[in-house]
């Protein structure tokens, strides 16, 4: 294996970005499969922390255990850049594009040729970047894998935030442990986050932020100030569109929404317990279907797959990102017993790795991957290659 970590300067529209990156590739050209996989990490990157809050890493290596090491084992060149402060935005896509071109040129110097295929794998906020990339009318990637991808919902999610803020105090499993999962409020909350009722033990990471104060702040940022509690609890966008500032901010926010009109093959993988992204992922799938009925070419539904893995949260239990999430939960005042719930469950890592294989056969050989489906979680990786 050659390559490693380093720093890179990227120039975009007169603005310069200095970022850390990782690039790894087979030392022998004969072991390279002529493919480059670019990883787009979750969140905004920067420092990664242990459960106790110690700094242990930075974002460029965040996807190593999920897909990077596997890709290298399969003969891919693998690269990822720490966006460090840039989330799942179109600016993040621009940084990812520029980084990809720099890596392709580096591989040309190493091997004497550019990659034959270039793929993007985006996780969470990186999945939002991957959505934007998939909808680009001048595609930069031959195919894309989206893992627990963000920005599937139509933004902003103010009505859902209001619903969750109203429901959360009563459905919080920490404060209401004896409330049965059959209770109407729990069913309503589960519907809002699009997870099964059994996922309730994992809801506090998101749910603990859902309160009236945070809802009020969200609305104030959109230009709605001074609303009484009664309007907060029953908030509906349509009731406030006469407010010019709110209407303008709403329209601006909606311009960032992905449309569902994809132009390259896309495979999405998510866990069915993912209360962070699942509602958006399902909403995006519906947009893909709607666009497909409009006569768009290529037909989005023909080049989009969604694989849901039963009983898995936003990240798999063995992912090295879990301690950082647990540290965040400790800062939120959630105790260790609640934090430990993140380590109970299954994994979607084998499904993600299989998705890369499906994608390459789809793009390179025209072999259509399995249709949308829900699959069983495998509790541990069965081999170093990730194959069952």
N, C-alpha and C positions, 0 to 999 in steps of 0.2 A: 504494500500500500504506500502511495506517495501522497504528498499534500500535507495539510495541517491547518492550523488556525493562523490568523493574521489580521491586518487592517487593510481597508480598501477605501479609496476616495471615489465618490460617485457624483457626477455633475448632471443635474436635471434642470433644464430651463433656467440656467444661470445660478442655481442654488447648489452648493456643494454639501454633500453628506459624508462624514467620516464614520465608518462602521466597522465592527469586527465581523469576521466571516470564518467559515470552515469550508475547505475543499479537500475531498479525498478521492483518490482514483487508483485503479490497479497499476502496480509498478510496471508490469509487462503489458505492452500494447496488445499482445495476443490474448490477454485475459480480459480486455475491455470489450464489453458488448455493444459498443458504439452508441451508448445511451447516457444521457445526463438526467438525473433527478434532482430538482431543486426543492428544498423544504422551506415552507413559510410557517414560522412558529406561531404559537398562540400569544394572546395578550399584546403588550407593547414592547416586549423584550427587556433588555437591560439586565439587571442583577437577578439571579435566582437564589432563593434562600432555603435553608434547612428548616425543619419543624421548629427548631429553637430560635430561628431568625438569623443564623449565621450565613454570610455570603458564601455560596459554594460554586457558583458558575455564572455564566452570562448566556444570553439568548441564542447565540449562533449554534450551540450544540444541543439545544432543547429537544430536537427531534431525533437525536441519535438512537435512543433505545426504541422509539416507536417505529422508525422506518430507515434511518440513515445507515446503521450498521448492517441491516439486512440487505439494503440496496447494494452496498459495497460487496458483500458476500456473493451477490448474484451477478457481479461484473459491471455494475453501473459506476459511473462517476457520480459523486453526491456532493452537493454544496448547499449551504444555508448562510444567510446574513442576519445579524442581529439588528433589527430595525431600531431598537433602543429608543423608545419614546413615540414610535409611530405604530398605531394600531391597525385594525382591519379597514383601511380607507383607500381611496383612489391614490392618495399620496404613497401609501404603502405599496400599492401595485406598481407605481412608477419606480420606486426604489428596487422592488423585486425584479422588474423588467431590466433595469440598468445593470443590476448585479448579474442576472442571467447572461446578458450579452458579454459582460466582462469574463465570466467563467467559460463561456463557449469559446472565446478567443484564447483564453489560457489553455484550454484543452487542444485547440488547434496547434498551438506552439509545442505542446508536449507530444502529441500523437501525429501531428502533420495533417490533421483534418478536423473539421467540426463534428460534433455529435450528429448521428443520423436521426435520432429521435431525442426530443427534449420534453420532459414531463415536469409538472408542478404538483406537489403534495402540500396542501394547506390545512393546518389544524386550528380550529376555533377562530380567533381573529384572523389567522392566516388563511382559514377557510373562506372568510369574507373576501380577502384579496383574490383567492382562487375563483370565486364566483365572478368577480369583476373581470378577471382574465378570461374566463370561459365565455363571457358575453362580448368580448372584444371582436369587432368586425374584421380586424387584422390580427388574427391569433398569433401569439408568440410561442405557444406550446402545442405539441401534437396531441396531448391529452392531459386530463387533470383528475386527481383524487382529492376529495374534500372529506376531512375527518372532523366530525362534530362541529361542522362549520357554522360560523356566525353570519349575521346579516341576511338571513333567509326571510325574516318577517318584513312586512311593510312598516317602515318607521314613520313617525315615532310611536312607541307603544304606550301611549298615555292612558288609554282606556284599560288596557290589561294591567298596567301598574296600579291604577286606582282599584281595580277589582282585587288584586293581590293584597294591597294595603288594607283593604277592608276585611278580607278573609283571614289573613295571616295570624293575627292574635289568637284566633280560636282554633286554628289547625296546627299551630306550632307543636310538634311532637315533644319538645322539651317541657313546655308549660302545660300541655294537655295530653299527657301520655295515655290516659285512659279513654280518650275520645275514639270511638270505633271508626274504622276506615269506611264503614257504611254510612257515616253521617253525611247529610247533604252538603255541608260546607266543605268537607274534605273532598267530596266528589267534584264540587265546583272548582276548588283549587287545582285538583288533578287535571281537570279539563282545561283550565287556563294555561297550565304549563305542559300539557300534552304528554303526561306520563301516567303509568298505571298507579293505582292506589298504593301498591306495595313499595313504591319508590319514596314514600313519605319520609322515611328515616334519613333520606339524603336531601330533603328540601331546605334545611336550615341555612346552607351556604348562601343560597339566593334569598330565601324567605326572610332571614333576619334583617335584611336591608329594606324590606317592604313595610313602610310606615307612612303615616300622614305627613310627617315633616319632610321626608325625602320626596314624596309626591308633590308637595307644595313647592319645593325647590325646583323640581323638573318643570312644573308649570310656569314658575316665575322666569326660568331661563327661556321659556317660549313666549314670554310677554304677558302672561296672565297673572296678575297680582291681586291680593286682597280677597280671594275667593273664600266664602264662609265654609265651615266644615261640611255643611249639608251638600254644597256643590262639589266639594272634593270627593265625598263618599259616593256621589252619583254622577261622576264626571262623564260627559259625552262630548266628543270633539264638535259635533254638529251644533251644540248649544253655544259655541263661542266663536264661530267662524266670522261673526260680524266684527270681532276685534281685529282691526287691521294689522297690528303688530303680530298677533298670534297667527293670523292667516298667512302672513308673509313668511314667518319662521317655519310654519308647517309646510308650506310649499317648498321652501329651501331644503328642509330635511328630507322631503319625499323625493327630491331629485337624486338622492344617493341610493335609492332602492334598486336592487337588481331586478331585472324584468322577467327572467326565466327564459329568455331567447339565447340559448347557448349555441356556440358555433364549432365546438370540438367535443369529442367524447368525454363524458364526466361520470365518475363513479363516486357516490357518497357513501360513507360508512358512519354510523352513529349508534349509540347505546339507547335502548328504549327507556332508561331511567334518567335521561339527560334533560333535567328541567331548565338548564341554561339555554340550550339550542334547539331542542326537539320541536317546539311549536313553530319556530321559524323554518326548520328543515321541511316540515310537512307543508307549511304554507308555500314554500318555494316550489315543492314538487307539484302543488296545485297550479302554480303559475306556469310551470313547464308544460303541464297538460293543456292549460288554456291557450297558451301560445301555439301549441301543436295543432289545435283545432282551427287556428286562424289562417292556416295555409303557409306558414313561415317555412323557409328552406335555409339550411337543413331542418328537418322536423325535430324539435328539441326532445320529444319523448323517445324518439328512436335512438338518441345518443346520450341518454341519461339513465343511470341506474341508482337505486337507493337500497342499501343493505342495512337493516336494523338488527343489532345484536342484543338479544334478550338479557335484561338484568344488569346492564352496564351503564355507568354514569357518564359524565362528560369526559372523564379520563379513566383509563383502565386502572385496576387496583395496583398493578405492579409498576406503573409508570413512575419515573423518578421525579415527576412534577407534583406528585401527591403531597410530599412534605411541605412544599411551598404553599399549597392550598390550605394545609392544616395550620401553618403559621398565620396565614390571613384570618382563618377562623378564630385562632386564639386572640388576635387583635380585635376581633369583633365581640369578644367576650363569651364565645362558645367553648364549653369545657372539653376535656380530652375524650370523654366518652362519645360526644357528638362528632368530634374530629375523626375518631377511629372508625366511624361508619364508612368513611371514604375507602377504607382498605378491605371492606367486606363486599364481595361480589365477584364479577367475572371480568373477562378481558375481550376487547375487540381487536387486539394487536394481530392475531393470525388472520382475521378478516381483512384488515388493512393491507397486510402483506400480500394476501391473495388478490386483493383489488389491483395492486400494482401489476401482478402477473396477468390478470384478466385484461387490464388496460393495454398492456404492451401487445398482447396477442390480438386484441381488437384493432388497434391502430396499425400494427405491422402486417398482420395476416388476415384481417377481416373476420376473425373468429368472434362471433357475437357472445358476450358474457351472459351469465344467467340473468333472468328477469328480476325485477324488484322482489325482495323477499325479506322475511325475518328469520334469523338463524340463531341457533343455540350458542351461548357463550362457552368457550373452552377456558377452563379455570387456570391453565398454565400453558405456556408455549411447549409444543411437543418436541421440537428439535431446534437446532440453531438456525435452520432455514425458515422456521415459522410454519412449516407445512404440517397438516394434521396427520 
